[in-house]
């Protein structure tokens, strides 16, 4: 596995095409003592001119490009039909969401530049409106404006309910009703289409629903006896990655055209019958497989069969992200053994060093490298688990990748503090931990530190080395050999001890 580079060009065209505008300055800015700001923000959805109904997910990203680390954005506020002070405050958005596509374009560690806001349109007058998105950076408040239209069409989705867990790749059902109150007769709706995780034309279609189904309860509630067939249903097989998703449910009104509402739901992990290892073993002895990470994002992943699959969560360094983690972990689920993940660790050196300033070890002075090292390692593991969760990835076992290609202190004791911080963070999050390295690299980095964890030993030349490596002759860190890595062109192969 390669460890030192950052993937710099993922989805460059797609992200740049979504950059709507460099934010204007809010009228009531507070002068800043640090005026070096250059904030860019965008609303990914709804797109400009979208026709929306019911409840809509607003999402996008905001980034101060003058800041070398982090997003530089402190708060997100959403206003309707006017600037701050004249428009209606809808509420605060939720910032700090992972956007590795944005980070790749701007060549920076995890900025977490994404934001979202769920907007309930109840009480909003149908017609044209403007959304004012405000982002607070070090220089004050900046904003951008998006034009949308609120539809009079009523769209209600009864299933799936928000937050419903659904087994992977099984029968998936969407149902509800839609009606245009302005229709002269019946419901006024002649089509309902459903899309997954984006607007029509930008996201995969789930399917077209059957419309015209009887819903006398809706007709009674609307007080329109002739609108007694507003129901729609769609039964299909939904095959996508586990995690958080959003349905975009479109209804076509004969009078008003298309409009949509959004419905969040959660897709559960699939239930897979994995081969259980013998007692005291991490993996079934003699089984083989692969590990993959960000360098393989553009390549074809290994074909079945494989018993072992390990995926890198990070993008080569702490606080960087593997942008294709979700897709690679979907590949890993085809292994016959429970898949695991790894994260890179390194010292608090360079542009992300400030992330060790505060944490479980306290608020550190500039001279207290031990304090900063522990906090840095702890926060790096916390960040990696949070990113994995955001991508629908869940693993009970995490490997810590410790290699000399990354940046480390010259003092092994300080590096040991980084590693211990990461171990403690993972254990606090109820994850089991192992170490990936070689005996030489471990001594160079961590000296005689012996956390006594399962070890994944790199450096084998082929399957023939597995027996020798598994005897403990190349062991390190007081650990027990569990896995040996060797070249298996064009990937890294692995065999269990």
N, C-alpha and C positions, 0 to 999 in steps of 0.2 A: 504494500500500500504506500502511495506517495503521501508525504506529510507536510511539505513546506509551502506549497503554492496555494493560492486562492482562486477559485473558479471565477473568471472576470467577465465572461461574455455570455452568460445564460440568458436567453430570451431577450437579447438586446433590442431587437426590432420591436417586439411586442410591448416592452415596457416604454421605450421611447415614444411609441405611437400613442400611448395612453397619457403622456404628460400634457395636461390641458393648458396650464398657464403658470408662469411664475407669479407668486402671490402679490397682490397689491397691498399697500399698507393701510391698516385701519385708521380711521379718522382720529381716534382718541388714543393714540399710542403714548406710552410712557417713555421718555428718553432713557436710553440704556447706557451704562458705563462701558459696555462691550458692544460697539455697533457693528462688529464684523459678522453679518448674517446674510445668507443668500438662500432663502427658503423657497422650495418648489413643492407644490401640492397638487393633487388631482383627486377627482371623484371617479372611480372606476365604474360604479353603478349606483343609481340609474345613469344611463348615458344622457347627453344633452337631447332634450326633446322627448324623452321617454314618457309614456302615458301610464300612470300608476294608479293603484286602487288598494283599499284595505289596509295592509301593513307592508311596508317596504324596507328592505335592508339597504342602507347607504353604506358604502365602503370605498376605501381608497388609501392613499398614503400621503404623508407630509414629511419633508426632510430638509433640514438646514444643511446645505452642501458645504458651508464654510466650517462645519464642525467635523473633525476627523473621526470621531467615534460617537456612536449613539445617533438618535434622530435629531437631537437638538430641539425637539418639540415637547413642551411641558403640558399643554392642554389642547383639547379640541372642543369647540363649541359650534352648534348648528343653529342658524337663524332662518326664519321664513319671511320672505318678501320685504327685506330691508337690512341695512347694516345694523351693527350693534348700536343700541340706543333708539332705533326706530323700528326695526323688524321684531318679529316675535321669536323669543328664544325657545327653541324646541327642546334643547337639553344639551348636556355634555356628551361628546362621543367617547368611545373607548379606545385610547391610543395604545401604543406598545405592542402591536401585533406583528408577528414575524412576516417579513417580505423578502425572502432570499433573492427573488428576481430583481428587486430594486437594489439590493446590496451588490449584486453581481454587476449591474450597470455602473454603479458609482464606486466600485472597487473598494469596499470598506467592510469591516467586520459587522456583526449583527447590529443593525441600527434599530430594528423593530419599528420601522416607520409606518406600519399599517395602522389603520383606524377603522372603526365601524360605528354605526348608529342605527337602531331599529326605530322606524318612524311609523306610528299609528295614525292613519289619516282620518280617524273619526272626527267629525266636526269641521273638516277642511272643505271649503267651498270648491266644487268642481270648477275646472278651468286652468288657465296658465298661472304658474307660480315660479318664484325664484328661490333657490336654496343658497344661503350665504354660509360657506364653510370657513370658520376661523381657526387658525393655529397659532399658538403662542410660542415664540422662540425667544432667544436672549435679547432681542431688540424690541420686543413688544408683540402686538397681535397683527397677523397678516391674514388676508382672506382671498377667496376665489368664489365665483358665482356660477351656478348651474341652473339652467332653465328646464322645467319639467311641466307636465300637465296632469292634474288630478282628474281622473275619470269619474263620471256619475255611475258607471257600472258597478254593481255590487258583486264581489267574488268572495265566497266563504269556502274554506277548505276544512272539512271535518276529519279527514284522515290523509296522511299520517298526522298525528297530533305533534306539536312541537316537543322535541326531546324524546320521542318514541324510539326505542332501540329495536332494530330490525335485523334479523339474521342475514348474513351476506349471501347474495345471489339466490334468494328465494322469492316466492311470489310477493310482489310489491303492489300495493293498492293505493290509489289516490281517489278521493271522493269528496263531493261537496255540492255546491249549487252556485249559479250565477244568474243575474237578472239585470236588465237595464230598466230602471224605473220610468224612463221617458218613452219606452216602447208603447206604440199604440195598441198592440195586441200581444198576447202571450208574454214570453220572457224577453224577447228581443235578442236572444243569444243563439247563434247557429254553429259555434265551434269553440272547443276548449283544447288548448295544447299545453304540454308540460315540458319544461327544460330543467336541466340539472346544473346548479352552481353558476348560472349566468343568464343573461338575456338572450332572446331569440337571435340567432345569427352569430352569437359569440360563445355558445355553449352547446353541449350535446342534447339532442331531443330525447325525452323519455317516451313520448308518444302522444297520440291524439285520443282524447277521452270520448266515450259515448255520451251524448247529450240527450236532452228531451225526456229525462226520467221523472217520474211522478214524485213530487214533494209537497203534498197538501199542507204540511206544517209551515213551509216557507210561504206559500200562497196566503195562508191565514195571517201570518205575521206581517206580510207586506200589505194586507188588505186588498189583494187583487186576485179574485177568484179565477180569472182567465190566465193567470201566471202560475199554473199548478204543475208545470213540467220543467222546473229549473235545474233539476238534478243532473250531475255528471259523475261518471266512474271511469277509471282506467286501471286495468289489471295487467301487469307486465312483470318481467324479471329485471331487477335492478342489479347490475354488476358494476360495482365501483369500489373504491378503497374505503375501509372503515374510517370512522371519524365524523366530524361535523360537516353537514352538507345543507344546502338550501335549494328548495324547489321554487321555480319561477312558473307560476300557473297563469296562463294567458286565456282570456275570454274575448271572443269577437262579438261585438254588438253590431247589428245590422245598421243602427243609426249612428253609432259613435266610433266604430272601428275596434282595434285591438287595445287592450290594457292588461296589466298584470299585477299580481301581488306575490309576495315571497312567503315561504313557509320553511322554517328551520327544522331539521330533524337530525338524529344521531344514528349512525350505522354501527352496529356492534361488531366486535371481533368475531371472525368465523370460528366455529368449533371444529378443530382438526384432531384426528386421532394420531398423535405422535407416538413414536417408539420410545418407551420409557427406558432410561439407562439403568444398569444394575445399581444397587445400593452403594453409596460412596463414590459414584462416578458422575461427572458432569455430563458426559455424552456416552453413547454406546461405544465400547472399544472397537477400534478398527474402522469405524465409519469415516467417510471422506466427504469433502465438499469444497466450498469456496467462500472467500470474503470479497465484498465489493464496496465501493464508496464513490465519492464525487468524480474521480478520474474516469469512471465507467459510465458517466451520465449519458454520453452520446453513443455508447457502444451497445452491442447486443449482449445481453447477460447470458451466463452459462445455461445450457439446455439441461433438462432433466435426463437421467435421475441424479440427484445429489441428496445426501443425508444431512449435511451440515451447511448452514447458511448464516453468515455474519455480515452485518451492514454497518457502515460508518455513519454516525449521526452528524458529526462535525465535518467541516470542509478543510481539514488539514491542520487547524490550530484551534485552541480554545476560543470560544465566542464566535467562531465562523460556522456556517451551516452547510450541510450537504443539500443542494437545492432539489435533488431528485430522490430524497429519502423515501417519500411515500411510495413511489413506483418501485424502488429497489426492495423495500420491505414486502411489498406484494409478491415480488419474485421469491423472497426468502420464505414465505409461507408455504411454498411447495416442497420444502425440505421435509424429510421424514422425522427429523429431530427438531425440538423446539428451537426456533431461530433466536439469535442473540444480536446485540449491537455493541459498538465500541465508540469511544470518544477520544479525541486527542487532548493531551494535557501538555502544558509548557509553563515556563516561568512568567511572572508579571513584568514583561519587558516589551516596550514598544507602545503602540497607540492604544491598546486596551489595558495598560498597566493600572490605570486609575480605578478599575473595577475591583481591585483589592484594597482600596482605601478604607472601607468600612465593611463590617460583617461579623460573624460569630466570634472572631478573635478581638473585636472591639474596633474603635476608630484609631487608625495607626498613624504614628508620626512618620515623617519622611525618612528617618533613620532606622525605623523598625521594620526591617525587611522580613523578619520571621512572621510578624503579624500580617503584613501585606501578602506574603506568600500563601499563608493558610486561607485567608479570605478569598484570594484570587482562585485558588483551587476549588474551594467550596462553591463559590458563585459560578464557576465554569461548569461544574457538574449540574447545578440547579438549572442553569440556562439550557444545557443540553437536554435534560429530561423534559423541560417545558417545551422546547422546540419539537422533540420527538412526539410529545402528546398532541401538539398542534397539527402534526402531520398524520395523526391516526395511528401512531406507532407505539406499541406497548411491549416492553420486554422486562422480564424479571431479572435477567442477568446482563450486566454491563462490564465490558473490558475497558481498562484504561491503557491507552496507547502511549508508551513512554519511549521516545527515540531521540537520538542526538541531532537529527536534522532540524529539530525545533529549537527555540531559544530557551536557554536555561541559565540560572546563576552559576558562577564558578564554584560556589560553596555547595557541596552535596546536601548538607544539612538543611539549607533553605529549600532546595528542590524537594527534599523529603516532606517538608511542610506543605508544599503545593499538592503533592500526591496524597498526603494524609487528609488535607482539606477536601479533595475530591472524593476520597473513600468515605469520609464521614457524611458528606452531603448525600451520596447515593444510598448509604445505609439509612439515613434519616428519611429518605423517600422510599424505604422498604425495597431497595434493590440489592441483589447480591453482586459482588465485585470480584474481578480477576485482573491480572496484569499481563499486557502484551509487551515484550521486549526481547533482548538477548542478554546473556550474562555480562558481556563487555559493556553494552550500552547502559545497563542498569548500574554497574559500578561507576562509570563515568558520570552519570547523572545523579544517582541517589546514594552512592557509596555503600555503606553497610546497613542501610535501612532494610528491615525485614518485616514487612507487613503480613507475611505468611498466608498468602492468598493463592488460589489456583492460578497457574501461569500458562500462557500461550506463548510458545517459544518460536521465534522467527529464525531464519537462517538455514533451514534444511535444504538440501539439494534435490530431494525427491522422496518418494515413499519409502525407499530403503533406509533412510535416516531415521524414520519414526521410531523404530525399536530402540536405537541408541539414545535418542533424545528423551524418550519416555522413561528411561532408567534413572534419570536424575543427574547424569553426568554434565548436562548443560543447564541445570536448574539455577535459579537465582532468587533473591528476595525472600528466602526461606519458604518458597512456595512449592507446591506439588504440581508436576507437569500434567496438564489436561489436554493440550492441543499443540500440534506442531504444524508450522506453516512452511511451504516449499513452493517453488515455481511450478505452475501447471498451465502452461502457455494457452492463451494469452492472459491468464488470470493468476491470482494467488490461490494455490490449493491448500487444503488443510486436512489433517487426519487426527482422529481422537486417540489418546493413549489408552 
